[in-house]
């Protein structure tokens, strides 16, 4: 069942992105295009996770700050409507930090260290035992992000499921400690398996840091160059040779972006029996990507001309998000007896 099939008008969605760089086609396929659809179905809070980005970027905080605007531009460019989706800046909602401080009393250091997502990230970054405390305790901070808005659905990659599981552990422990159902559990919903887009070089993940990503603001020349360098079948040396479709990045992208599945099936069959060159399928893919990204690029450039208006939009969304978070925080404190006057 796809993400879109699981959502009802009664649901509340919380999702977002770390502000460490502009977004790319992988983000578009994995989440952004769904957000555009979902904003007409139920309330949706979109988090510009600058505070979370600082847990491993404190030495490069200017990058985090600058990319708040970049990610916001990407949201607007793909069609996310701030009148329908609440877009807000994480660090400007201090209620989230206060909630996280209470939640930290409900988890142990050993439990945080056992979180598979955190364990993998610690290993990836080579922290060993020199783990920034903010990074280690991020599951509690994420629990605050989710519960502050009483989100019922959190779209995540499969590797993030343990984070939602830990959020729900905190919810159950808190509700049990105050004997009231103050907080709401959330469901982790993983997008369709086919929505994970590989890098243009064939690596499993598209990433700007790996140099294999195509950003949403990519120029026509950028798109052309990216398609030309795409990994195909290294053994397909002559047009007449039969080619492999599995692992062929061009066909992976055609499966995702081509509007005519029958046409893609024909191209695959032709390629597999031989007589179809890489240049032909790359040209077809480039035409599709150019058509997809041209209007996104144009909208992005339009909004970028007035950064003040974008910041005003973020201020309004942040104020709205803060009001919701403040209400949840008040309920949490009242349940703990911290409403002294």
C-alpha positions as CSV (number, residue, x, y, z in Angstrom):
1,X,0.0,0.0,0.0
2,X,1.4,3.4,-0.9
3,X,1.7,6.4,1.4
4,X,-1.1,8.2,-0.4
5,X,-3.5,5.2,0.3
6,X,-2.8,5.4,4.0
7,X,-3.8,9.0,4.7
8,X,-7.2,10.2,5.9
9,X,-8.5,13.7,6.6
10,X,-8.2,13.0,10.3
11,X,-4.4,12.4,10.0
12,X,-1.7,14.9,10.8
13,X,1.6,14.7,8.9
14,X,5.0,15.8,10.2
15,X,7.9,15.6,7.9
16,X,10.8,17.8,6.8
17,X,14.4,18.1,5.7
18,X,17.8,18.9,7.2
19,X,19.0,22.3,6.0
20,X,22.4,21.2,4.8
21,X,22.0,21.8,1.1
22,X,19.4,22.3,-1.7
23,X,17.1,19.4,-2.4
24,X,17.5,17.1,-5.4
25,X,15.6,14.6,-7.6
26,X,15.9,12.0,-4.9
27,X,14.0,14.2,-2.5
28,X,11.4,14.9,-5.1
29,X,10.7,11.3,-5.8
30,X,11.0,10.1,-2.2
31,X,8.9,12.8,-0.6
32,X,8.3,16.2,-2.2
33,X,5.8,15.1,-4.9
34,X,3.8,13.2,-2.3
35,X,3.7,16.3,0.0
36,X,2.2,18.4,-2.8
37,X,-0.7,15.8,-3.1
38,X,-1.1,15.3,0.7
39,X,-1.4,19.0,1.5
40,X,-5.0,18.8,0.0
41,X,-5.9,15.8,2.1
42,X,-4.9,16.6,5.7
43,X,-3.0,19.0,7.9
44,X,0.8,18.9,7.1
45,X,3.7,20.4,9.0
46,X,7.0,20.7,7.2
47,X,10.0,21.1,9.3
48,X,13.1,23.0,8.2
49,X,15.4,21.0,10.6
50,X,18.2,23.5,11.2
51,X,18.6,22.6,14.8
52,X,18.9,18.9,13.9
53,X,21.4,19.7,11.2
54,X,23.6,21.5,13.8
55,X,24.0,18.2,15.8
56,X,26.8,17.3,13.3
57,X,27.4,20.7,11.6
58,X,28.1,23.0,14.6
59,X,31.5,23.9,13.0
60,X,29.7,24.9,9.8
61,X,26.6,26.7,11.1
62,X,26.6,29.2,8.3
63,X,25.9,26.4,5.8
64,X,22.9,25.4,7.9
65,X,21.6,28.9,8.2
66,X,22.0,29.7,4.4
67,X,20.2,26.5,3.4
68,X,17.1,27.3,5.3
69,X,16.2,29.6,2.5
70,X,17.4,27.2,-0.2
71,X,15.2,24.3,1.1
72,X,12.3,26.7,1.5
73,X,12.7,27.8,-2.2
74,X,12.7,24.1,-3.2
75,X,9.4,23.6,-1.3
76,X,7.8,26.5,-3.1
77,X,9.2,25.5,-6.4
78,X,7.7,22.0,-6.5
79,X,4.3,23.3,-5.6
80,X,4.0,23.2,-1.8
81,X,1.5,25.8,-0.8
82,X,2.2,27.6,2.5
83,X,-1.5,28.3,2.7
84,X,-2.1,24.5,2.9
85,X,1.2,23.2,4.5
86,X,2.7,24.8,7.6
87,X,6.4,25.4,6.8
88,X,8.4,26.3,9.8
89,X,12.0,26.7,11.1
90,X,12.8,24.2,13.9
91,X,15.1,26.4,15.9
92,X,12.5,29.1,16.2
93,X,10.1,26.9,18.0
94,X,11.7,26.7,21.5
95,X,8.8,24.6,22.8
96,X,10.3,21.7,20.9
97,X,13.5,22.0,23.0
98,X,11.6,22.1,26.2
99,X,9.6,19.0,25.3
100,X,12.8,17.2,24.4
101,X,14.3,18.0,27.8
102,X,11.4,16.3,29.5
103,X,11.5,13.3,27.2
104,X,15.2,12.8,27.9
105,X,14.1,11.8,31.5
106,X,12.2,8.9,29.9
107,X,15.1,7.3,28.0
108,X,18.5,5.9,29.0
109,X,21.8,6.5,27.4
110,X,22.1,2.8,26.6
111,X,18.7,2.8,24.9
112,X,19.8,5.8,22.8
113,X,23.0,4.0,21.9
114,X,21.0,0.9,20.9
115,X,18.9,2.8,18.4
116,X,19.9,1.2,15.1
117,X,19.6,4.5,13.2
118,X,21.9,6.3,15.6
119,X,24.3,3.4,15.7
120,X,24.6,3.4,11.9
121,X,25.1,7.2,11.8
122,X,27.7,7.1,14.6
123,X,29.6,4.5,12.6
124,X,29.2,6.4,9.3
125,X,30.7,9.5,10.9
126,X,33.4,7.7,12.7
127,X,32.5,9.2,16.1
128,X,33.6,6.1,18.1
129,X,33.0,7.4,21.7
130,X,33.4,11.1,20.8
131,X,29.7,11.4,20.1
132,X,28.2,14.9,20.3
133,X,25.6,14.8,23.0
134,X,23.0,16.5,20.8
135,X,23.5,13.9,18.1
136,X,23.1,11.0,20.5
137,X,20.0,12.4,22.1
138,X,18.4,13.3,18.8
139,X,15.7,10.6,19.1
140,X,14.2,12.5,22.0
141,X,14.4,15.7,20.0
142,X,12.6,14.0,17.1
143,X,10.0,12.7,19.5
144,X,9.4,16.3,20.5
145,X,9.0,17.4,16.8
146,X,6.5,14.6,16.2
147,X,4.4,14.8,19.4
148,X,4.3,18.6,19.5
149,X,2.0,18.6,16.5
150,X,0.3,15.3,17.5
151,X,1.3,13.9,14.2
152,X,-0.2,10.5,13.3
153,X,1.9,9.9,10.2
154,X,5.6,10.4,9.7
155,X,6.8,9.5,6.1
156,X,10.4,8.1,6.5
157,X,12.9,6.0,4.8
158,X,13.1,2.4,6.1
159,X,16.3,3.3,7.9
160,X,14.4,5.8,10.0
161,X,11.8,3.4,11.4
162,X,13.7,2.8,14.6
163,X,13.4,6.5,15.3
164,X,9.6,6.5,15.1
165,X,9.5,3.3,17.3
166,X,11.5,5.1,19.9
167,X,9.2,8.1,19.7
168,X,6.3,5.8,20.4
169,X,8.1,4.3,23.3
170,X,8.5,7.8,24.8
171,X,4.8,8.5,24.1
172,X,3.7,5.3,26.0
173,X,6.1,5.9,28.8
174,X,5.0,9.5,29.3
175,X,1.3,8.7,29.0
176,X,1.8,5.8,31.5
177,X,3.6,8.0,34.0
178,X,0.9,10.7,34.1
179,X,-2.0,8.2,33.6
180,X,-3.4,10.3,30.8
181,X,-3.4,9.9,27.0
182,X,-1.8,13.3,26.5
183,X,0.5,12.3,23.6
184,X,-0.4,10.5,20.4
185,X,1.5,7.7,18.8
186,X,2.6,8.1,15.1
187,X,2.9,5.6,12.3
188,X,6.0,5.5,10.2
189,X,5.0,5.2,6.6
190,X,7.7,4.2,4.1
191,X,7.2,5.5,0.5
192,X,7.0,2.9,-2.3
193,X,10.2,0.9,-2.7
194,X,10.6,2.3,-6.2
195,X,10.7,5.8,-4.9
196,X,14.3,5.6,-3.8
197,X,16.3,7.1,-6.6
198,X,20.0,6.0,-7.1
199,X,22.7,8.5,-8.0
200,X,23.4,9.2,-11.6
201,X,26.6,7.2,-11.2
202,X,24.8,4.1,-10.1
203,X,25.5,4.3,-6.4
204,X,22.6,3.3,-4.2
205,X,21.8,6.8,-2.9
206,X,21.7,10.1,-4.6
207,X,23.6,12.6,-2.5
208,X,25.0,16.1,-3.2
209,X,28.1,15.3,-1.1
210,X,28.8,12.4,-3.4
211,X,28.5,14.5,-6.5
212,X,25.9,12.2,-8.0
213,X,22.8,14.3,-7.5
214,X,20.7,16.4,-9.8
215,X,19.3,19.4,-7.8
216,X,15.8,20.8,-8.4
217,X,17.3,24.1,-9.5
218,X,19.6,22.4,-12.0
219,X,20.2,24.2,-15.3
220,X,19.4,22.7,-18.7
221,X,23.1,22.1,-19.2
222,X,23.4,20.5,-15.7
223,X,20.6,18.1,-16.7
224,X,22.2,17.3,-20.0
225,X,25.6,16.6,-18.4
226,X,24.1,14.4,-15.7
227,X,22.2,12.2,-18.2
228,X,25.3,11.8,-20.3
229,X,27.3,10.5,-17.4
230,X,24.6,8.1,-16.2
231,X,25.6,4.5,-15.6
232,X,24.1,2.1,-18.0
233,X,25.4,-1.4,-18.9
234,X,29.2,-1.5,-19.1
235,X,29.1,-4.6,-21.3
236,X,26.8,-2.9,-23.9
237,X,29.7,-1.9,-26.1
238,X,28.0,-1.9,-29.5
239,X,24.5,-0.9,-30.4
240,X,23.8,-4.4,-31.8
241,X,24.8,-6.1,-28.5
242,X,22.0,-7.2,-26.1
243,X,22.0,-5.0,-23.0
244,X,21.1,-5.4,-19.3
245,X,18.2,-3.5,-17.9
246,X,18.7,-4.4,-14.2
247,X,21.1,-2.0,-12.6
248,X,20.9,0.3,-15.6
249,X,20.4,3.7,-14.1
250,X,18.8,5.2,-17.2
251,X,16.1,2.6,-17.2
252,X,15.6,3.1,-13.4
253,X,15.0,6.8,-14.1
254,X,12.7,6.0,-17.0
255,X,10.6,3.7,-14.8
256,X,10.2,6.5,-12.3
257,X,9.7,9.5,-14.6
258,X,8.4,8.3,-17.9
259,X,4.6,9.0,-18.2
260,X,4.2,6.0,-20.6
261,X,4.9,2.7,-19.0
262,X,4.2,0.8,-22.2
263,X,6.8,2.9,-24.0
264,X,9.4,2.0,-21.3
265,X,8.5,-1.7,-21.6
266,X,9.1,-1.4,-25.4
267,X,12.5,0.3,-24.9
268,X,13.6,-2.4,-22.4
269,X,12.7,-5.2,-24.7
270,X,14.5,-3.6,-27.6
271,X,17.6,-2.9,-25.5
272,X,17.7,-6.5,-24.2
273,X,17.5,-8.0,-27.6
274,X,20.1,-5.6,-29.0
275,X,19.9,-2.8,-31.6
276,X,19.2,0.1,-29.2
277,X,22.0,2.4,-28.3
278,X,22.6,4.1,-24.9
279,X,22.5,7.5,-26.7
280,X,18.9,6.9,-27.7
281,X,17.6,6.0,-24.3
282,X,19.6,8.8,-22.7
283,X,18.1,11.3,-25.1
284,X,14.6,10.1,-24.2
285,X,15.3,10.5,-20.5
286,X,16.9,13.9,-20.9
287,X,13.8,15.2,-22.7
288,X,11.6,14.0,-19.8
289,X,13.8,15.5,-17.1
290,X,14.1,18.8,-18.9
291,X,10.4,19.0,-19.1
292,X,10.0,18.1,-15.5
293,X,12.6,20.4,-14.0
294,X,12.2,23.5,-16.3
295,X,9.0,24.8,-14.6
296,X,10.4,23.9,-11.1
297,X,13.6,25.9,-11.9
298,X,11.5,28.8,-13.2
299,X,9.4,28.9,-10.1
300,X,12.5,28.7,-7.9
301,X,14.1,31.6,-9.7
302,X,10.9,33.6,-9.4
303,X,10.7,33.1,-5.6
304,X,14.5,33.7,-5.2
305,X,14.0,37.2,-6.5
306,X,12.2,38.2,-3.3
307,X,13.9,36.4,-0.4
308,X,12.1,38.8,2.0
309,X,8.8,37.5,1.0
310,X,10.0,33.9,1.5
311,X,11.3,34.8,5.0
312,X,7.9,36.5,5.8
313,X,6.2,33.2,4.7
314,X,8.5,31.3,7.0
315,X,7.9,33.7,9.9
316,X,4.1,33.2,9.5
317,X,4.4,29.4,9.3
318,X,6.7,29.3,12.3
319,X,4.4,31.4,14.4
320,X,1.5,29.0,13.5
321,X,3.6,26.0,14.3
322,X,4.8,27.6,17.6
323,X,1.2,28.1,18.7
324,X,0.4,24.4,18.1
325,X,3.5,23.3,19.9
326,X,2.8,25.6,22.8
327,X,-0.6,24.1,23.3
328,X,0.9,20.6,23.4
329,X,3.6,21.7,25.8
330,X,1.0,23.3,28.1
331,X,-0.9,20.0,28.2
332,X,2.3,18.1,28.9
333,X,3.2,20.4,31.8
334,X,-0.3,20.3,33.2
335,X,-0.2,16.5,33.2
336,X,3.1,16.7,35.1
337,X,1.7,19.2,37.6
338,X,4.0,22.0,36.4
339,X,1.2,24.5,36.0
340,X,1.9,26.3,39.3
341,X,-0.1,29.5,38.6
